[in-house]
Amino acid sequence: MKKIIFILLCAIQITGGFCLAKDILTIATMQEWDILHPISYQTAASESIMHMLQRQMVYRDISGKVLPEVAVDVPSFKNKKAKFVTEKGQRKISAVWEIRPEAQWSDGVPITCKDWKFSWVAGMNDNVSKSEKNIYSKIERIEFSDTYPKKCNVIYSNDEWTFDRDLPPFLPEHIEGVIYDKWAKEKAQSYEQNSLYVKDPTASGLYSGPYVVSEIKLGSFISLKINPKFWGKPPVIKKIIIKFISDSNTLRPYLQTEQIDMILPVGFPPDLAISFSKELKEKQTVHFINSSLYQGLFLNLENEILKDELMRKAIASVIDKKKMTDAFFEGLLHPAETIISEADPAFSRKKSTFDIALAEKYLDQAGWKLSTDKKSREKKGQKLILEFKTSAGIRVLETVQTYLCSEFQKIRIECQTKNQPPREFLGESVPHGQFQLAMFGQATYPDTSLKGLFHSGEIPSAKNAWAGGNIQRLNSEKMDKLISDYDHEFDFNKRILILKSMDQIIIEHNWVIPLYHRREAVVLPKTFSGFTDDFKGTTLVYPERWRM
């Protein structure tokens, strides 16, 4: 009888908030998303919710293991669904990928090889923007027949062992195909701008995940509802609202008054997460995720000042990372002297390079001499000022930025801070090279190619629609060779040695200056269950498993 009364009360009072959390989950994000196009999104905020809307051929679990998702299984040499072939004297890999019979779009149209090939073709188009070109260029062609539309024969452009991961997403060809055909040859991102993912993101058939977009307002919120055509396990939570909250000071009262139930890992400041873990214990819990990300200081290597290795060495040598992590993160986050994740088998802790006297010596050698009043440094009449950008509105990042600028001032490098909202900073300025110094997080996942991040062919430019993750614009034949060696080495233990060599050369030349290893955090309601730690550390995965 008590159970019946409780259910009736929920039904009667649901509009007043009683039992509301059982049907609606409200998630806060501190980083604004851009677009929800599977190929062309640029921000981590968009990526973080993409798995709620889309499913890919494979998924990598927290350990990095490749698991089938849309695929029936993962092709391998062992199961004989992958093999070496030789074409025109070049050794390549051929693999057969089978799509699950039940896999379909949110309008009920089956997902087929035609959708996968269409996405690959779009991704190969230099007029279409994408975050990484490598996942498309690694494939030479995708073949299938009308008789077996879910059986995809993929011929790769080389014989790299990474053929089973980092694959193109799916695009609904029956919806987007006509739009693409009309705008494919136009530059300036014309296809993306006219895509239904931008013009009408609530349209039927755009999604393959457990949820679809029911309403969206850029810079405010996204509302998701259950996808009735989802081919996997149906979700329990009926509605998910993702709210953009730029001011970290409002998160605590929002949680306390239950205006939000959860906080997304992307952009969630680690200092605030540590504070919340101590304070909010009655209704919420803070779950820390062992992330593959490091917070880094990225230098534009095409910039005239930062091309000089002595300048980069000076910047790296003047940063006291131990003092920084102790002061801002209570020592719970570790200083980073490597781009390799602490969870990676290749990781080894390295000694800090902090040395102010050495930093000053590097600047002297580079020709940046102290001014007469010793308050600045000059070279050929130019004062040493560096423009420094990070995400605006995220207090801990701006605090760390202030700290770094104070460190630079010790050797008379002046900072000019020009922070931007994350969507503008990460979606526009960083890929377009509109920075000298930029601070943000970057991931190096275990047993994953670094080609997309450090190969010279992955430098974003107008010619490739600003695609590619090599945002520091590194152009090194030695690094390209190491990446090629790594991608062609099938022995795991030998790959670890090559990765260590890549890391050594990156740190030695200060092409990137890692600051600290990150641990992502998500705030969850006490009554919440089913949360899955993700390989990337910032992505919400398998919401169909969630329970309130």
Secondary structure as UniProt FT lines:
FT   HELIX           2..13
FT   HELIX           14..16
FT   TURN            17..19
FT   HELIX           20..22
FT   STRAND          24..29
FT   TURN            38..40
FT   HELIX           44..53
FT   STRAND          58..60
FT   TURN            62..63
FT   STRAND          66..68
FT   TURN            77..80
FT   STRAND          82..87
FT   TURN            88..89
FT   STRAND          90..99
FT   TURN            101..102
FT   TURN            106..107
FT   HELIX           113..124
FT   TURN            126..127
FT   HELIX           134..137
FT   STRAND          139..143
FT   TURN            149..150
FT   STRAND          151..156
FT   HELIX           161..164
FT   HELIX           173..183
FT   TURN            184..185
FT   TURN            188..189
FT   HELIX           190..194
FT   HELIX           196..199
FT   TURN            201..202
FT   TURN            204..205
FT   STRAND          211..217
FT   TURN            218..220
FT   STRAND          221..226
FT   TURN            228..229
FT   STRAND          239..244
FT   HELIX           248..250
FT   HELIX           251..256
FT   TURN            257..258
FT   STRAND          262..263
FT   TURN            266..267
FT   HELIX           270..279
FT   STRAND          284..299
FT   TURN            301..302
FT   TURN            304..307
FT   HELIX           309..317
FT   HELIX           321..329
FT   TURN            330..331
FT   TURN            342..343
FT   TURN            345..346
FT   HELIX           356..365
FT   TURN            366..367
FT   STRAND          369..370
FT   TURN            372..373
FT   STRAND          377..379
FT   TURN            380..381
FT   STRAND          382..383
FT   STRAND          385..389
FT   TURN            392..393
FT   HELIX           395..409
FT   TURN            410..412
FT   STRAND          414..417
FT   HELIX           422..424
FT   HELIX           425..429
FT   TURN            430..433
FT   STRAND          437..443
FT   TURN            446..447
FT   HELIX           451..454
FT   HELIX           456..458
FT   HELIX           462..464
FT   TURN            465..466
FT   TURN            471..472
FT   HELIX           477..487
FT   HELIX           492..509
FT   STRAND          512..525
FT   TURN            526..527
FT   HELIX           543..545
//
